[in-house]
Amino acid sequence: MQARRVRDLSATSANRVICTEDYSRWAGSKKEKNVRFEVRDRFAIFAGPELKNMDNLYTRLESAKGLKDFFTVTDLRLRLLRPALGGTYVQRENLYKYFYAISNIEVTGRCKCNLHANLCTFREGSLQCECEHNTTGQDCGRCKKNFRSKSWRAGSYLPRPNGSPNVCAAPNFGNCECYGHSNRCSFIDFLNLVTCISCKHNTRGQHCQHCRLGYYRNSSAELDDENVCLDCNCNRVGSVANRCNDTGYCECKEGGVTGPKCDECLPGYYWRQGCSPNVCDDELLICQNGGTCYENQRCLCPPGFKGVLCEQSKCQGETEDCDAASGISLSPVAFLLSTLGLQIRFLLDL
């Protein structure tokens, strides 16, 4: 059931918008009426009815996505649509005589200064934060020019009770927060961040915290170790590219290639500058007529046979006479001499 009052909300629905018409039914009342934004009641969901558990409230504001933004007010609009007479008009033609107005607006809160200021003043038509912690800007949203050794961060209520100011510090180029993979860093003004340059040891990233393409993170090494990034070492023939995942496994080409480095073949394939389907094996593609399979690449056929699996006789398809036993084709002269030899041998036997 959808909540209609703040008291019906829970910690998971504290940022739900509740629309109400309670302030549109003040017919005939002469008493002062107050429009109340129930921010304190929503805080009580986390901090308790008397707001004593502020640790829990601040923890939720820091950790729950969007909750802090929900309680941040940038603009406040009040629209006076019609007199709240409950739909009853004494004289409809004299509506201009029904006067109503806003007598007072009171907003209890603090300026949005990202916890880098305690005060704000009205200058040049807008509120300006009195920034501390070497920050600047209308809401202290960036570091001062000479205090940009690391990226700007908003202050935090945690840890209680003092919180974390996240002060902007002057650059110390001897330590650029590059985990020892670079001693040079540069400030990028339009991004408001400091980034390492010329990362070594096959690293990359704002703080040299990532591995270059073709390398992967050594899970047994710390970020400041020179051997934090290991070569993917993918087989150039079997892999799509010299890239691998976080565990060092390369992306293999299709067509039977496998293995961490894409240098092996699936069953039914053999390796020869890549994987090719087996020509023969000892299971399905068996060499016939006494042939032997050589490294799954070809059949070594005995004399008198040919074909991929030695399945054909060399005499098959011959137009000349052929010795089926040896597979040797005989010319007419040779055939005549062999015939005479057989006849002479027959006479001698007699």
ZADO-1210 file (C-alpha; in nm, 4 decimals, padded with zeros to 6 digits):
<atoms>
<atom x="00.0000" y="00.0000" z="00.0000" code="MET" pos="1"/>
<atom x="00.1414" y="00.3378" z="-00.1000" code="GLN" pos="2"/>
<atom x="00.2280" y="00.5716" z="00.1866" code="ALA" pos="3"/>
<atom x="00.0104" y="00.8832" z="00.2204" code="ARG" pos="4"/>
<atom x="00.1842" y="01.0353" z="00.5228" code="ARG" pos="5"/>
<atom x="00.5477" y="01.0694" z="00.6232" code="VAL" pos="6"/>
<atom x="00.4874" y="00.8555" z="00.9309" code="ARG" pos="7"/>
<atom x="00.4057" y="00.5668" z="00.6949" code="ASP" pos="8"/>
<atom x="00.7460" y="00.5830" z="00.5216" code="LEU" pos="9"/>
<atom x="01.0383" y="00.3514" z="00.5949" code="SER" pos="10"/>
<atom x="01.4150" y="00.3789" z="00.5598" code="ALA" pos="11"/>
<atom x="01.3960" y="00.2489" z="00.2037" code="THR" pos="12"/>
<atom x="01.1248" y="00.4943" z="00.0977" code="SER" pos="13"/>
<atom x="01.2315" y="00.8067" z="00.2864" code="ALA" pos="14"/>
<atom x="01.2845" y="00.9993" z="-00.0377" code="ASN" pos="15"/>
<atom x="00.9397" y="00.9258" z="-00.1773" code="ARG" pos="16"/>
<atom x="00.7399" y="01.2326" z="-00.2774" code="VAL" pos="17"/>
<atom x="00.3978" y="01.2575" z="-00.1117" code="ILE" pos="18"/>
<atom x="00.1380" y="01.4836" z="-00.2682" code="CYS" pos="19"/>
<atom x="-00.1378" y="01.6200" z="-00.0461" code="THR" pos="20"/>
<atom x="-00.4432" y="01.8456" z="-00.0676" code="GLU" pos="21"/>
<atom x="-00.4604" y="01.9063" z="00.3068" code="ASP" pos="22"/>
<atom x="-00.3752" y="02.2734" z="00.2574" code="TYR" pos="23"/>
<atom x="-00.6516" y="02.3234" z="00.0018" code="SER" pos="24"/>
<atom x="-00.9399" y="02.2660" z="00.2444" code="ARG" pos="25"/>
<atom x="-00.9339" y="02.5689" z="00.4719" code="TRP" pos="26"/>
<atom x="-01.2823" y="02.6886" z="00.3934" code="ALA" pos="27"/>
<atom x="-01.4177" y="02.9591" z="00.6215" code="GLY" pos="28"/>
<atom x="-01.1238" y="02.9608" z="00.8630" code="SER" pos="29"/>
<atom x="-00.9859" y="03.2881" z="00.9941" code="LYS" pos="30"/>
<atom x="-00.7004" y="03.1265" z="01.1801" code="LYS" pos="31"/>
<atom x="-00.3452" y="03.1366" z="01.0513" code="GLU" pos="32"/>
<atom x="-00.2493" y="02.8320" z="00.8508" code="LYS" pos="33"/>
<atom x="00.1036" y="02.7005" z="00.8073" code="ASN" pos="34"/>
<atom x="00.2355" y="02.4992" z="00.5151" code="VAL" pos="35"/>
<atom x="00.4900" y="02.2630" z="00.6639" code="ARG" pos="36"/>
<atom x="00.7588" y="02.0696" z="00.4749" code="PHE" pos="37"/>
<atom x="00.8142" y="01.7526" z="00.6737" code="GLU" pos="38"/>
<atom x="01.1933" y="01.7305" z="00.6475" code="VAL" pos="39"/>
<atom x="01.2431" y="01.6817" z="01.0212" code="ARG" pos="40"/>
<atom x="00.9935" y="01.3953" z="01.0202" code="ASP" pos="41"/>
<atom x="01.1922" y="01.2239" z="00.7475" code="ARG" pos="42"/>
<atom x="01.5141" y="01.2716" z="00.9438" code="PHE" pos="43"/>
<atom x="01.3392" y="01.1027" z="01.2362" code="ALA" pos="44"/>
<atom x="01.3097" y="00.7843" z="01.0293" code="ILE" pos="45"/>
<atom x="01.6863" y="00.7409" z="01.0738" code="PHE" pos="46"/>
<atom x="01.7677" y="00.9429" z="01.3861" code="ALA" pos="47"/>
<atom x="01.4643" y="00.8595" z="01.6004" code="GLY" pos="48"/>
<atom x="01.1688" y="01.0779" z="01.7083" code="PRO" pos="49"/>
<atom x="01.3932" y="01.3159" z="01.9048" code="GLU" pos="50"/>
<atom x="01.6806" y="01.3079" z="01.6508" code="LEU" pos="51"/>
<atom x="01.9262" y="01.1603" z="01.8998" code="LYS" pos="52"/>
<atom x="02.0804" y="00.8964" z="01.6744" code="ASN" pos="53"/>
<atom x="02.2571" y="01.1404" z="01.4424" code="MET" pos="54"/>
<atom x="02.5330" y="00.8884" z="01.3649" code="ASP" pos="55"/>
<atom x="02.2818" y="00.6703" z="01.1856" code="ASN" pos="56"/>
<atom x="02.1323" y="00.9691" z="01.0034" code="LEU" pos="57"/>
<atom x="02.4683" y="01.0934" z="00.8741" code="TYR" pos="58"/>
<atom x="02.5743" y="00.7423" z="00.7778" code="THR" pos="59"/>
<atom x="02.2584" y="00.7059" z="00.5706" code="ARG" pos="60"/>
<atom x="02.3066" y="01.0458" z="00.4096" code="LEU" pos="61"/>
<atom x="02.6585" y="00.9475" z="00.3041" code="GLU" pos="62"/>
<atom x="02.5834" y="00.5945" z="00.1872" code="SER" pos="63"/>
<atom x="02.2283" y="00.5966" z="00.0469" code="ALA" pos="64"/>
<atom x="02.2300" y="00.7018" z="-00.3171" code="LYS" pos="65"/>
<atom x="02.0263" y="01.0150" z="-00.3823" code="GLY" pos="66"/>
<atom x="01.9195" y="01.0692" z="-00.0208" code="LEU" pos="67"/>
<atom x="02.1415" y="01.3731" z="00.0367" code="LYS" pos="68"/>
<atom x="02.0238" y="01.5289" z="-00.2895" code="ASP" pos="69"/>
<atom x="01.6625" y="01.4730" z="-00.1858" code="PHE" pos="70"/>
<atom x="01.7131" y="01.6923" z="00.1208" code="PHE" pos="71"/>
<atom x="01.8954" y="01.9604" z="-00.0783" code="THR" pos="72"/>
<atom x="01.6643" y="02.2482" z="-00.1739" code="VAL" pos="73"/>
<atom x="01.7752" y="02.4683" z="-00.4626" code="THR" pos="74"/>
<atom x="01.4492" y="02.6525" z="-00.5344" code="ASP" pos="75"/>
<atom x="01.1193" y="02.6962" z="-00.3524" code="LEU" pos="76"/>
<atom x="00.8049" y="02.7813" z="-00.5458" code="ARG" pos="77"/>
<atom x="00.4644" y="02.8681" z="-00.3991" code="LEU" pos="78"/>
<atom x="00.1745" y="02.9113" z="-00.6417" code="ARG" pos="79"/>
<atom x="-00.1495" y="03.0720" z="-00.5242" code="LEU" pos="80"/>
<atom x="-00.4137" y="02.9225" z="-00.7508" code="LEU" pos="81"/>
<atom x="-00.7432" y="03.0192" z="-00.5877" code="ARG" pos="82"/>
<atom x="-00.8961" y="03.0942" z="-00.2469" code="PRO" pos="83"/>
<atom x="-00.9242" y="02.7870" z="-00.0284" code="ALA" pos="84"/>
<atom x="-01.3005" y="02.8031" z="00.0164" code="LEU" pos="85"/>
<atom x="-01.3693" y="02.4364" z="-00.0286" code="GLY" pos="86"/>
<atom x="-01.5399" y="02.4961" z="-00.3632" code="GLY" pos="87"/>
<atom x="-01.8055" y="02.7265" z="-00.2123" code="THR" pos="88"/>
<atom x="-01.8237" y="03.0793" z="-00.3496" code="TYR" pos="89"/>
<atom x="-02.0650" y="03.3300" z="-00.1980" code="VAL" pos="90"/>
<atom x="-02.0551" y="03.5558" z="-00.4995" code="GLN" pos="91"/>
<atom x="-01.8894" y="03.3976" z="-00.7983" code="ARG" pos="92"/>
<atom x="-01.8988" y="03.7221" z="-00.9953" code="GLU" pos="93"/>
<atom x="-01.6967" y="03.8989" z="-00.7249" code="ASN" pos="94"/>
<atom x="-01.3972" y="03.6671" z="-00.7071" code="LEU" pos="95"/>
<atom x="-01.1606" y="03.9629" z="-00.7131" code="TYR" pos="96"/>
<atom x="-01.2784" y="04.0473" z="-00.3610" code="LYS" pos="97"/>
<atom x="-01.1451" y="03.7233" z="-00.2179" code="TYR" pos="98"/>
<atom x="-00.8057" y="03.8283" z="-00.0912" code="PHE" pos="99"/>
<atom x="-00.5379" y="03.5841" z="00.0117" code="TYR" pos="100"/>
<atom x="-00.1645" y="03.6181" z="00.0588" code="ALA" pos="101"/>
<atom x="00.1506" y="03.4723" z="00.2069" code="ILE" pos="102"/>
<atom x="00.2245" y="03.6484" z="00.5326" code="SER" pos="103"/>
<atom x="00.5625" y="03.4973" z="00.6155" code="ASN" pos="104"/>
<atom x="00.8131" y="03.2430" z="00.4880" code="ILE" pos="105"/>
<atom x="01.0548" y="03.0800" z="00.7276" code="GLU" pos="106"/>
<atom x="01.3079" y="02.8254" z="00.6051" code="VAL" pos="107"/>
<atom x="01.5229" y="02.6472" z="00.8606" code="THR" pos="108"/>
<atom x="01.8366" y="02.5070" z="00.7055" code="GLY" pos="109"/>
<atom x="02.1915" y="02.5835" z="00.6077" code="ARG" pos="110"/>
<atom x="02.3568" y="02.6951" z="00.2882" code="CYS" pos="111"/>
<atom x="02.4693" y="02.4269" z="00.0479" code="LYS" pos="112"/>
<atom x="02.8458" y="02.4663" z="00.0740" code="CYS" pos="113"/>
<atom x="02.9484" y="02.0999" z="00.0471" code="ASN" pos="114"/>
<atom x="03.0480" y="02.1150" z="00.4168" code="LEU" pos="115"/>
<atom x="03.3348" y="02.3512" z="00.3326" code="HIS" pos="116"/>
<atom x="03.1765" y="02.6568" z="00.4996" code="ALA" pos="117"/>
<atom x="02.9779" y="02.7456" z="00.8103" code="ASN" pos="118"/>
<atom x="02.8416" y="03.0768" z="00.6815" code="LEU" pos="119"/>
<atom x="02.7043" y="03.2231" z="00.3622" code="CYS" pos="120"/>
<atom x="02.6284" y="03.5830" z="00.2710" code="THR" pos="121"/>
<atom x="02.4028" y="03.7481" z="00.0151" code="PHE" pos="122"/>
<atom x="02.6233" y="03.9075" z="-00.2493" code="ARG" pos="123"/>
<atom x="02.5533" y="04.0158" z="-00.6049" code="GLU" pos="124"/>
<atom x="02.1995" y="03.8864" z="-00.5953" code="GLY" pos="125"/>
<atom x="02.2781" y="03.5368" z="-00.4679" code="SER" pos="126"/>
<atom x="02.4018" y="03.3510" z="-00.1632" code="LEU" pos="127"/>
<atom x="02.7771" y="03.2998" z="-00.1551" code="GLN" pos="128"/>
<atom x="02.9479" y="03.0539" z="00.0794" code="CYS" pos="129"/>
<atom x="03.2323" y="03.1760" z="00.2995" code="GLU" pos="130"/>
<atom x="03.4571" y="02.8915" z="00.1865" code="CYS" pos="131"/>
<atom x="03.7197" y="02.7232" z="00.4018" code="GLU" pos="132"/>
<atom x="03.9572" y="02.4290" z="00.3483" code="HIS" pos="133"/>
<atom x="04.1256" y="02.6062" z="00.0522" code="ASN" pos="134"/>
<atom x="03.8079" y="02.5778" z="-00.1563" code="THR" pos="135"/>
<atom x="03.6360" y="02.8392" z="-00.3680" code="THR" pos="136"/>
<atom x="03.3218" y="02.8965" z="-00.5747" code="GLY" pos="137"/>
<atom x="02.9625" y="02.9860" z="-00.4937" code="GLN" pos="138"/>
<atom x="02.9129" y="02.6544" z="-00.3105" code="ASP" pos="139"/>
<atom x="03.2831" y="02.5795" z="-00.2435" code="CYS" pos="140"/>
<atom x="03.2692" y="02.3324" z="-00.5294" code="GLY" pos="141"/>
<atom x="03.6348" y="02.3421" z="-00.6361" code="ARG" pos="142"/>
<atom x="03.9850" y="02.3814" z="-00.4984" code="CYS" pos="143"/>
<atom x="04.1720" y="02.7100" z="-00.5142" code="LYS" pos="144"/>
<atom x="04.4225" y="02.7437" z="-00.7952" code="LYS" pos="145"/>
<atom x="04.7329" y="02.6629" z="-00.5923" code="ASN" pos="146"/>
<atom x="04.5720" y="02.3847" z="-00.3878" code="PHE" pos="147"/>
<atom x="04.5010" y="02.1161" z="-00.6445" code="ARG" pos="148"/>
<atom x="04.7305" y="01.8288" z="-00.5571" code="SER" pos="149"/>
<atom x="04.4311" y="01.5936" z="-00.5555" code="LYS" pos="150"/>
<atom x="04.0738" y="01.5938" z="-00.6762" code="SER" pos="151"/>
<atom x="03.8192" y="01.8110" z="-00.4965" code="TRP" pos="152"/>
<atom x="03.5865" y="01.6255" z="-00.2625" code="ARG" pos="153"/>
<atom x="03.2905" y="01.7415" z="-00.0580" code="ALA" pos="154"/>
<atom x="03.3243" y="01.7338" z="00.3179" code="GLY" pos="155"/>
<atom x="03.1715" y="01.4485" z="00.5119" code="SER" pos="156"/>
<atom x="02.9851" y="01.4192" z="00.8401" code="TYR" pos="157"/>
<atom x="03.1725" y="01.0963" z="00.9055" code="LEU" pos="158"/>
<atom x="03.3403" y="00.9838" z="01.1158" code="PRO" pos="159"/>
<atom x="03.1474" y="01.1418" z="01.3978" code="ARG" pos="160"/>
<atom x="03.1750" y="01.3756" z="01.5774" code="PRO" pos="161"/>
<atom x="03.4293" y="01.5815" z="01.3789" code="ASN" pos="162"/>
<atom x="03.3742" y="01.4463" z="01.0284" code="GLY" pos="163"/>
<atom x="03.6199" y="01.4678" z="00.7389" code="SER" pos="164"/>
<atom x="03.6884" y="01.8123" z="00.5880" code="PRO" pos="165"/>
<atom x="03.8693" y="01.6737" z="00.2808" code="ASN" pos="166"/>
<atom x="04.0924" y="01.9798" z="00.2659" code="VAL" pos="167"/>
<atom x="04.2357" y="02.0887" z="-00.0690" code="CYS" pos="168"/>
<atom x="04.6145" y="02.0718" z="-00.0391" code="ALA" pos="169"/>
<atom x="04.8995" y="02.2389" z="-00.2213" code="ALA" pos="170"/>
<atom x="05.0694" y="02.0120" z="-00.4761" code="PRO" pos="171"/>
<atom x="05.3690" y="01.8109" z="-00.3694" code="ASN" pos="172"/>
<atom x="05.5135" y="01.6872" z="-00.6960" code="PHE" pos="173"/>
<atom x="05.7315" y="01.4374" z="-00.5146" code="GLY" pos="174"/>
<atom x="05.4188" y="01.2423" z="-00.4261" code="ASN" pos="175"/>
<atom x="05.1431" y="01.2576" z="-00.6875" code="CYS" pos="176"/>
<atom x="04.9464" y="00.9603" z="-00.5526" code="GLU" pos="177"/>
<atom x="05.0610" y="00.7444" z="-00.8421" code="CYS" pos="178"/>
<atom x="05.1493" y="00.4345" z="-00.6350" code="TYR" pos="179"/>
<atom x="05.5148" y="00.4812" z="-00.7213" code="GLY" pos="180"/>
<atom x="05.4588" y="00.4287" z="-01.0952" code="HIS" pos="181"/>
<atom x="05.5160" y="00.7975" z="-01.1760" code="SER" pos="182"/>
<atom x="05.6530" y="01.1067" z="-01.0055" code="ASN" pos="183"/>
<atom x="05.4763" y="01.3469" z="-01.2380" code="ARG" pos="184"/>
<atom x="05.1188" y="01.4703" z="-01.2293" code="CYS" pos="185"/>
<atom x="04.9144" y="01.7441" z="-01.3884" code="SER" pos="186"/>
<atom x="04.5990" y="01.9333" z="-01.2965" code="PHE" pos="187"/>
<atom x="04.3182" y="01.9315" z="-01.5551" code="ILE" pos="188"/>
<atom x="04.1258" y="02.2494" z="-01.4887" code="ASP" pos="189"/>
<atom x="03.7972" y="02.1812" z="-01.6706" code="PHE" pos="190"/>
<atom x="03.7695" y="01.8400" z="-01.5013" code="LEU" pos="191"/>
<atom x="03.8908" y="01.9726" z="-01.1651" code="ASN" pos="192"/>
<atom x="04.1180" y="01.6769" z="-01.1020" code="LEU" pos="193"/>
<atom x="04.4828" y="01.5843" z="-01.0777" code="VAL" pos="194"/>
<atom x="04.6080" y="01.2988" z="-01.2936" code="THR" pos="195"/>
<atom x="04.9369" y="01.1133" z="-01.3137" code="CYS" pos="196"/>
<atom x="05.1312" y="01.1304" z="-01.6392" code="ILE" pos="197"/>
<atom x="05.3908" y="00.8975" z="-01.7915" code="SER" pos="198"/>
<atom x="05.2858" y="00.5951" z="-01.5845" code="CYS" pos="199"/>
<atom x="05.5496" y="00.3206" z="-01.5817" code="LYS" pos="200"/>
<atom x="05.5450" y="-00.0558" z="-01.5207" code="HIS" pos="201"/>
<atom x="05.2680" y="-00.1066" z="-01.7789" code="ASN" pos="202"/>
<atom x="05.0156" y="00.0928" z="-01.5742" code="THR" pos="203"/>
<atom x="04.7701" y="00.3642" z="-01.6718" code="ARG" pos="204"/>
<atom x="04.4874" y="00.5692" z="-01.5211" code="GLY" pos="205"/>
<atom x="04.4450" y="00.8809" z="-01.3105" code="GLN" pos="206"/>
<atom x="04.6580" y="00.7312" z="-01.0339" code="HIS" pos="207"/>
<atom x="04.8367" y="00.4649" z="-01.2447" code="CYS" pos="208"/>
<atom x="04.5994" y="00.2203" z="-01.0798" code="GLN" pos="209"/>
<atom x="04.4956" y="00.0296" z="-01.3939" code="HIS" pos="210"/>
<atom x="04.6878" y="-00.1921" z="-01.6351" code="CYS" pos="211"/>
<atom x="04.7564" y="-00.1010" z="-01.9952" code="ARG" pos="212"/>
<atom x="04.5851" y="-00.2927" z="-02.2737" code="LEU" pos="213"/>
<atom x="04.7631" y="-00.6228" z="-02.3178" code="GLY" pos="214"/>
<atom x="04.8293" y="-00.6568" z="-01.9438" code="TYR" pos="215"/>
<atom x="04.6238" y="-00.7718" z="-01.6468" code="TYR" pos="216"/>
<atom x="04.6328" y="-00.7142" z="-01.2717" code="ARG" pos="217"/>
<atom x="04.8570" y="-00.9420" z="-01.0692" code="ASN" pos="218"/>
<atom x="04.6217" y="-01.0400" z="-00.7868" code="SER" pos="219"/>
<atom x="04.9097" y="-01.1366" z="-00.5582" code="SER" pos="220"/>
<atom x="05.0830" y="-00.7971" z="-00.5849" code="ALA" pos="221"/>
<atom x="05.0007" y="-00.4635" z="-00.4214" code="GLU" pos="222"/>
<atom x="04.9216" y="-00.1579" z="-00.6314" code="LEU" pos="223"/>
<atom x="05.2662" y="-00.0100" z="-00.5659" code="ASP" pos="224"/>
<atom x="05.4486" y="-00.3252" z="-00.6807" code="ASP" pos="225"/>
<atom x="05.6497" y="-00.2934" z="-01.0028" code="GLU" pos="226"/>
<atom x="05.5075" y="-00.6292" z="-01.1139" code="ASN" pos="227"/>
<atom x="05.1450" y="-00.5346" z="-01.0527" code="VAL" pos="228"/>
<atom x="05.0651" y="-00.5726" z="-01.4247" code="CYS" pos="229"/>
<atom x="05.1450" y="-00.8956" z="-01.6087" code="LEU" pos="230"/>
<atom x="05.1666" y="-00.9474" z="-01.9841" code="ASP" pos="231"/>
<atom x="04.8577" y="-01.1168" z="-02.1316" code="CYS" pos="232"/>
<atom x="05.0926" y="-01.2993" z="-02.3713" code="ASN" pos="233"/>
<atom x="04.8065" y="-01.4055" z="-02.5982" code="CYS" pos="234"/>
<atom x="04.8973" y="-01.6220" z="-02.8962" code="ASN" pos="235"/>
<atom x="04.8850" y="-01.3916" z="-03.1981" code="ARG" pos="236"/>
<atom x="04.7478" y="-01.6610" z="-03.4279" code="VAL" pos="237"/>
<atom x="04.4843" y="-01.8023" z="-03.1940" code="GLY" pos="238"/>
<atom x="04.3619" y="-01.4868" z="-03.0173" code="SER" pos="239"/>
<atom x="04.1368" y="-01.2073" z="-03.1386" code="VAL" pos="240"/>
<atom x="04.3769" y="-00.9462" z="-02.9987" code="ALA" pos="241"/>
<atom x="04.6453" y="-00.9231" z="-02.7352" code="ASN" pos="242"/>
<atom x="04.3896" y="-00.8462" z="-02.4643" code="ARG" pos="243"/>
<atom x="04.2772" y="-01.0526" z="-02.1678" code="CYS" pos="244"/>
<atom x="04.0364" y="-01.0334" z="-01.8755" code="ASN" pos="245"/>
<atom x="04.1193" y="-00.9746" z="-01.5105" code="ASP" pos="246"/>
<atom x="04.2299" y="-01.3368" z="-01.4682" code="THR" pos="247"/>
<atom x="04.4663" y="-01.3360" z="-01.7666" code="GLY" pos="248"/>
<atom x="04.2439" y="-01.5350" z="-02.0046" code="TYR" pos="249"/>
<atom x="04.2649" y="-01.4204" z="-02.3667" code="CYS" pos="250"/>
<atom x="03.9750" y="-01.3933" z="-02.6106" code="GLU" pos="251"/>
<atom x="04.0183" y="-01.6793" z="-02.8582" code="CYS" pos="252"/>
<atom x="03.9151" y="-01.6940" z="-03.2211" code="LYS" pos="253"/>
<atom x="03.6366" y="-01.9233" z="-03.3307" code="GLU" pos="254"/>
<atom x="03.7146" y="-02.2541" z="-03.4966" code="GLY" pos="255"/>
<atom x="03.8390" y="-02.4816" z="-03.2220" code="GLY" pos="256"/>
<atom x="04.0889" y="-02.2526" z="-03.0454" code="VAL" pos="257"/>
<atom x="04.1012" y="-02.2725" z="-02.6648" code="THR" pos="258"/>
<atom x="04.3332" y="-02.2370" z="-02.3670" code="GLY" pos="259"/>
<atom x="04.4203" y="-01.9409" z="-02.1401" code="PRO" pos="260"/>
<atom x="04.6538" y="-01.8005" z="-02.4054" code="LYS" pos="261"/>
<atom x="04.4608" y="-01.9306" z="-02.7102" code="CYS" pos="262"/>
<atom x="04.7418" y="-02.1671" z="-02.8068" code="ASP" pos="263"/>
<atom x="04.5533" y="-02.4958" z="-02.7713" code="GLU" pos="264"/>
<atom x="04.2853" y="-02.6779" z="-02.9702" code="CYS" pos="265"/>
<atom x="03.9565" y="-02.8334" z="-02.8722" code="LEU" pos="266"/>
<atom x="03.9082" y="-03.2094" z="-02.9250" code="PRO" pos="267"/>
<atom x="03.8677" y="-03.2786" z="-03.2961" code="GLY" pos="268"/>
<atom x="04.1207" y="-03.0134" z="-03.3984" code="TYR" pos="269"/>
<atom x="04.4983" y="-03.0019" z="-03.4366" code="TYR" pos="270"/>
<atom x="04.7360" y="-02.7070" z="-03.4108" code="TRP" pos="271"/>
<atom x="04.9218" y="-02.5831" z="-03.7164" code="ARG" pos="272"/>
<atom x="04.9420" y="-02.2023" z="-03.7239" code="GLN" pos="273"/>
<atom x="04.5975" y="-02.2073" z="-03.5717" code="GLY" pos="274"/>
<atom x="04.3469" y="-02.4858" z="-03.5209" code="CYS" pos="275"/>
<atom x="04.2222" y="-02.6983" z="-03.8093" code="SER" pos="276"/>
<atom x="03.9750" y="-02.9887" z="-03.8042" code="PRO" pos="277"/>
<atom x="04.1369" y="-03.3311" z="-03.7670" code="ASN" pos="278"/>
<atom x="04.1996" y="-03.5153" z="-04.0940" code="VAL" pos="279"/>
<atom x="04.2235" y="-03.8473" z="-03.9145" code="CYS" pos="280"/>
<atom x="04.2143" y="-03.9914" z="-03.5638" code="ASP" pos="281"/>
<atom x="04.1743" y="-04.3218" z="-03.3871" code="ASP" pos="282"/>
<atom x="03.8017" y="-04.2843" z="-03.3211" code="GLU" pos="283"/>
<atom x="03.5850" y="-04.1662" z="-03.6119" code="LEU" pos="284"/>
<atom x="03.8247" y="-04.0650" z="-03.8886" code="LEU" pos="285"/>
<atom x="04.0178" y="-04.3925" z="-03.9021" code="ILE" pos="286"/>
<atom x="04.2775" y="-04.4557" z="-04.1727" code="CYS" pos="287"/>
<atom x="04.1720" y="-04.7579" z="-04.3797" code="GLN" pos="288"/>
<atom x="04.3544" y="-05.0457" z="-04.5496" code="ASN" pos="289"/>
<atom x="04.6337" y="-05.0495" z="-04.2942" code="GLY" pos="290"/>
<atom x="04.7095" y="-04.6780" z="-04.3103" code="GLY" pos="291"/>
<atom x="04.8398" y="-04.4924" z="-04.0026" code="THR" pos="292"/>
<atom x="04.7334" y="-04.1478" z="-03.8771" code="CYS" pos="293"/>
<atom x="05.0179" y="-03.8966" z="-03.8524" code="TYR" pos="294"/>
<atom x="04.9553" y="-03.6303" z="-03.5832" code="GLU" pos="295"/>
<atom x="04.5888" y="-03.6044" z="-03.6874" code="ASN" pos="296"/>
<atom x="04.7025" y="-03.4253" z="-04.0026" code="GLN" pos="297"/>
<atom x="04.7131" y="-03.7012" z="-04.2684" code="ARG" pos="298"/>
<atom x="04.7034" y="-04.0742" z="-04.3261" code="CYS" pos="299"/>
<atom x="05.0243" y="-04.2560" z="-04.4223" code="LEU" pos="300"/>
<atom x="04.8902" y="-04.5015" z="-04.6786" code="CYS" pos="301"/>
<atom x="05.0481" y="-04.8420" z="-04.7576" code="PRO" pos="302"/>
<atom x="05.1604" y="-04.9166" z="-05.1166" code="PRO" pos="303"/>
<atom x="04.8715" y="-04.9460" z="-05.3576" code="GLY" pos="304"/>
<atom x="04.6304" y="-04.7123" z="-05.1750" code="PHE" pos="305"/>
<atom x="04.5552" y="-04.3438" z="-05.1779" code="LYS" pos="306"/>
<atom x="04.2936" y="-04.0944" z="-05.0614" code="GLY" pos="307"/>
<atom x="04.2456" y="-03.8887" z="-04.7463" code="VAL" pos="308"/>
<atom x="04.1796" y="-04.2022" z="-04.5402" code="LEU" pos="309"/>
<atom x="04.3605" y="-04.4471" z="-04.7750" code="CYS" pos="310"/>
<atom x="04.0167" y="-04.5545" z="-04.8885" code="GLU" pos="311"/>
<atom x="04.0994" y="-04.5761" z="-05.2600" code="GLN" pos="312"/>
<atom x="04.3094" y="-04.8222" z="-05.4538" code="SER" pos="313"/>
<atom x="04.5640" y="-04.6620" z="-05.6785" code="LYS" pos="314"/>
<atom x="04.4259" y="-04.8822" z="-05.9613" code="CYS" pos="315"/>
<atom x="04.0827" y="-04.7288" z="-05.9242" code="GLN" pos="316"/>
<atom x="03.9926" y="-04.5296" z="-06.2327" code="GLY" pos="317"/>
<atom x="04.3001" y="-04.6380" z="-06.4287" code="GLU" pos="318"/>
<atom x="04.2423" y="-04.7017" z="-06.8008" code="THR" pos="319"/>
<atom x="04.5562" y="-04.9115" z="-06.8329" code="GLU" pos="320"/>
<atom x="04.6068" y="-05.2521" z="-06.6846" code="ASP" pos="321"/>
<atom x="04.7000" y="-05.2298" z="-06.3193" code="CYS" pos="322"/>
<atom x="04.8439" y="-05.4751" z="-06.0706" code="ASP" pos="323"/>
<atom x="04.5823" y="-05.4563" z="-05.7991" code="ALA" pos="324"/>
<atom x="04.8247" y="-05.5987" z="-05.5476" code="ALA" pos="325"/>
<atom x="05.0886" y="-05.3353" z="-05.6023" code="SER" pos="326"/>
<atom x="04.8797" y="-05.0649" z="-05.7596" code="GLY" pos="327"/>
<atom x="05.1364" y="-05.0324" z="-06.0420" code="ILE" pos="328"/>
<atom x="05.0002" y="-04.9536" z="-06.3857" code="SER" pos="329"/>
<atom x="05.1497" y="-05.1593" z="-06.6767" code="LEU" pos="330"/>
<atom x="05.2114" y="-05.0352" z="-07.0308" code="SER" pos="331"/>
<atom x="05.1139" y="-05.2635" z="-07.3268" code="PRO" pos="332"/>
<atom x="05.4792" y="-05.3640" z="-07.3855" code="VAL" pos="333"/>
<atom x="05.5365" y="-05.4403" z="-07.0231" code="ALA" pos="334"/>
<atom x="05.2112" y="-05.6322" z="-07.0122" code="PHE" pos="335"/>
<atom x="05.3192" y="-05.8398" z="-07.3181" code="LEU" pos="336"/>
<atom x="05.6594" y="-05.9185" z="-07.1672" code="LEU" pos="337"/>
<atom x="05.5035" y="-06.0179" z="-06.8385" code="SER" pos="338"/>
<atom x="05.2620" y="-06.2462" z="-07.0254" code="THR" pos="339"/>
<atom x="05.5476" y="-06.4126" z="-07.2181" code="LEU" pos="340"/>
<atom x="05.7356" y="-06.4599" z="-06.8949" code="GLY" pos="341"/>
<atom x="05.4402" y="-06.6383" z="-06.7452" code="LEU" pos="342"/>
<atom x="05.4122" y="-06.8656" z="-07.0494" code="GLN" pos="343"/>
<atom x="05.7859" y="-06.9562" z="-07.0435" code="ILE" pos="344"/>
<atom x="05.7615" y="-07.0301" z="-06.6714" code="ARG" pos="345"/>
<atom x="05.4620" y="-07.2536" z="-06.7404" code="PHE" pos="346"/>
<atom x="05.6558" y="-07.4510" z="-07.0062" code="LEU" pos="347"/>
<atom x="05.9534" y="-07.4915" z="-06.7757" code="LEU" pos="348"/>
<atom x="05.7295" y="-07.6229" z="-06.5052" code="ASP" pos="349"/>
<atom x="05.6037" y="-07.8856" z="-06.7402" code="LEU" pos="350"/>
</atoms>
